[in-house]
Amino acid sequence: MTERDSFTLITGCSSRIGKELAIAFASSGVTVLATERRTESLNELISKYSNIRALALELSNPESITRLKDAVVDETGRRVDYLVNNAGTHYAGMAM
């Protein structure tokens, strides 16, 4: 790792905003730590960009969160320059 390396952690990268942000950061030279429940859904991204790393994350599983933290520490030396918390499920309903 050099002084000029930058890292971003993006949750929910298999489609839409997360995927497009991963591409934008990677195209800018930032190392992207892309998360998804099933990392095989990230195969397209990691095959096109050598600076995208696929990491598993299941937010409802505390052990998965700990494994992600350990992987990020190993990859970055405890540094994340950008964080995009994009994981989750959208629920629409009427407000009363």
C-alpha positions in Angstrom: 0.0 0.0 0.0 1.3 3.4 -0.9 0.3 6.9 0.4 -1.8 7.5 -2.7 -3.9 4.3 -2.5 -7.5 5.0 -1.7 -10.1 2.6 -0.5 -13.9 2.6 -0.6 -16.3 0.1 1.0 -19.6 -0.2 -0.7 -22.4 -2.4 0.5 -24.9 -3.8 -1.9 -23.0 -3.8 -5.1 -24.8 -6.4 -7.3 -27.0 -3.9 -9.1 -28.2 -0.3 -9.5 -26.6 2.4 -7.4 -24.1 0.2 -5.6 -22.9 -1.4 -8.9 -22.6 2.0 -10.7 -20.7 3.5 -7.7 -18.3 0.6 -7.6 -17.6 1.1 -11.4 -17.2 4.9 -10.9 -14.8 4.5 -8.0 -12.8 1.7 -9.7 -12.6 3.8 -12.9 -11.1 6.6 -10.9 -8.3 4.3 -9.5 -9.8 3.7 -6.1 -9.7 0.2 -4.7 -13.3 -0.9 -4.2 -14.3 -3.4 -1.5 -17.6 -4.4 -2.9 -20.0 -6.4 -0.7 -23.0 -8.6 -1.4 -24.6 -11.5 0.3 -23.7 -13.8 -2.6 -20.3 -12.7 -4.0 -20.9 -14.7 -7.2 -23.2 -11.8 -8.2 -20.1 -9.6 -8.4 -18.2 -11.8 -10.9 -18.9 -9.4 -13.7 -17.4 -6.5 -11.8 -14.3 -8.3 -10.6 -13.7 -9.7 -14.1 -13.7 -6.1 -15.6 -11.8 -4.2 -12.8 -8.7 -5.5 -11.1 -9.2 -3.0 -8.3 -12.6 -4.4 -7.2 -12.5 -7.0 -4.4 -15.7 -9.0 -3.7 -16.5 -9.6 -0.1 -19.4 -11.4 1.4 -21.7 -9.6 3.8 -25.0 -10.6 5.4 -26.1 -7.7 7.6 -28.4 -9.9 9.7 -25.5 -12.1 10.7 -23.0 -10.7 13.3 -20.3 -13.2 12.3 -20.5 -12.0 8.7 -20.0 -8.5 9.9 -17.0 -9.5 11.9 -15.5 -11.4 8.9 -16.0 -8.3 6.8 -14.3 -6.1 9.3 -11.3 -8.5 9.5 -11.1 -8.6 5.7 -11.2 -4.8 5.4 -8.4 -4.5 8.0 -6.3 -7.0 6.1 -6.9 -5.3 2.8 -6.5 -1.7 3.8 -4.4 -1.6 6.9 -7.4 -0.1 8.9 -8.2 2.7 6.5 -11.3 3.3 4.5 -11.5 6.7 2.6 -15.1 6.4 1.4 -18.0 4.5 2.8 -21.2 3.9 0.9 -23.8 2.1 3.0 -26.1 0.9 0.2 -27.3 -2.5 1.4 -30.8 -3.2 2.4 -34.3 -3.7 1.2 -36.8 -1.1 0.0 -40.3 -1.2 1.5 -42.9 1.1 0.1 -46.2 1.8 1.8 -48.6 4.5 2.6 -47.8 7.0 5.3 -50.6 7.9 7.7 
